[in-house]
């Protein structure tokens, strides 16, 4: 795996985590 592939996968995981966190906060705030 080259760096670009690793970086893309890492940022993808971060985006999914942040999206899940945002939806979780929104659910609690509702």
C-alpha positions in Angstrom: 0.0 0.0 0.0 1.5 3.3 -0.9 1.2 6.5 1.1 -1.7 8.0 -1.0 -3.8 4.9 -0.5 -3.1 4.9 3.2 -3.8 8.6 3.5 -7.1 8.3 1.6 -8.2 5.4 3.9 -7.2 7.3 7.0 -9.1 10.4 6.1 -12.1 8.3 5.1 -12.2 6.8 8.6 -11.9 10.3 10.1 -14.8 11.6 8.0 -17.0 8.6 9.1 -16.1 9.1 12.7 -16.8 12.8 12.6 -20.1 12.3 10.8 -21.1 9.7 13.4 -20.1 12.1 16.2 -22.1 15.0 14.7 -25.3 12.8 14.2 -24.8 11.6 17.8 -24.6 15.1 19.2 -27.6 16.2 17.1 -29.7 13.3 18.5 -28.8 14.2 22.1 -29.6 17.9 21.5 -33.0 17.2 19.9 
